[in-house]
Amino acid sequence: MPFLVLLLATLLAPVPNPASAVLHAWDVDRSAAWAAGDPAALARLYTPRSPAGAADVAMLRAWQARGLRVVDLRMQLLAVETRRRTPDRLVVVVSDRLASGVAVGGGVRQPLPRDAVSTRRLVLVRVAGEWRVAQASPVRTTSPTVRSRNR
């Protein structure tokens, strides 16, 4: 009987999505840049003219202007759909939300509120062997779980 249980568990286990691993590694690097308060490191995670990168760096600088850093930043991936993958380009639709983060500095230690689920189309390109976000655009979804939060 244990063999049958193991076999069924193996057959029914979700197949890992390679894009999820790319996004997770990217999120780890982003979290490190935010925790270090390093706009240059954060900007390197994006292509040079990425509007998403400019917005992320501007947000980091706004926190710095208040004398705060954001540590323990973690995104929760809820769904990842690969639309296109080549050796140097990855297009995915991802539903995620902020799972944790803590604002610290000047005697402040305040957990960030949990984020609502958002769905975006991301275009990542490989630059010098590293994945960089080139585009991030909102996606309207037909999922009843996510749809109400994307209006």
N, C-alpha and C positions, 0 to 999 in steps of 0.2 A: 504493500500500500504506500509506503513512503516514496517509492520510486515514481508511482503514478502522480502523487501530489507534486513532487519536484518537477516532473515532466510538464504537468499542466501549468504550474507557476512559470516555468520557462517559456512555454508557448504563449501564455497570456500576458507576460510582462511587456510593458510598452517598449517599443523600439526607440533607442536613443536617436535624437535628431542632431546631426552634426552642427546645424546652425545654432542650436541651443548652447552647445559648448563654446562656439565663437562668441555668442552674446554674453554668456556668463563670464568668460575671460575678459571681454571688453568692459563689462560692468565692474569687475574687480579692479581693473586699472583706473576706471573713472572714480571709483570710491577712494582709491589711494590718492589720486590727484586732489579730490575734494578735501580729504582728511589732512593733507599736507598744505592745503591752501595755496596750491601751485597752478596758477592760470596757464603757464606755458606747458606744463605736463598735460593739463586738461585739453588745451588746444591741439596738442599732438595726436589726440585720439580721433580727431576729425580731419577731413581734407581742408586745405587752406581757405576756400571760400564757402564752406558749409554754413548755411544759416543756423542750423541746429547747434553747431559748434560755437558760433558767435553768441547765441542766446545762452548756452550753458556757461561760457566764460563770463558773460555779463552777470549772470546769476551768482556765480562764485564771487565775483568782485563786489557785488552788492552785500553779500554776507560779510565779506572782509571789511567793507566800509563800516559795518555795524560792530566790528571787533569780534566777529564770530567765525568759527569753522564748523563744518558739518562732518562728523565722524560716524563710523559704523553705517554708512550709506549702503543699503542693499535693496535691489529690485527683485520682485517676485515675478518670474515668468509664468504666465498662466496658459499661453498658447503660442506656438511658433509654427508658422506655415512657410516653407521654403517655396518661393515663386520661381527663382532662377539661381543657379549656382554654376560658376565657372571657376577656374583656378584663381582668378583675380577679382571676381565680382560676386556678391551675394545679395540677393533681393529677398527680403522676408516680410511677412506681415506678423507682427507680434502684439499680443495683448499682455500687458504687465501693469504693475503698480508698485509704488514705493512701499516696501515692507518694513524698513527701519531706517533710522537716521537720528542723530542727536546733535543739536546745536550746542557748542561749547565755547567758552571764552568769557573773560571778565566776571568770573563767579557764576556764570550761567551754565547750566546743564539741563537742557530742555529737549525731550524727545519730540521729533517731528510728528505731526499727525499722519495717520495712514492715508495714503493717496487713493483716489478712485481709480478704477480700472480704465486704462486707455488703450486704444488700438492704433498702431501706426505702421506704415510701410517704411521700412528702412532699406537704404541702399548702402552697402559697405563695399569698399574697394581695398585691395591689398596694396600697400605702399611699403616698399623695402621689407617685405615679409610680414608686415603687421596689418591687421584689419583696422580701417578707419571709416567712420561714418561720413558719407558724402551727402546723404539726404535723409530727412525724417519728415514724413507728412501724415497727418491724421487720416484715418480710414473710418468711414461709416460702416457699421457692422449690422448684420441681421440677427445676431445672437441676442435673445431676449435678456440674457444676463448682462451683456456688455452694452447693448443698444441704449438702454435708459441712461447710462452714464456718459454717452458720447454725444448727446444732443446739445 
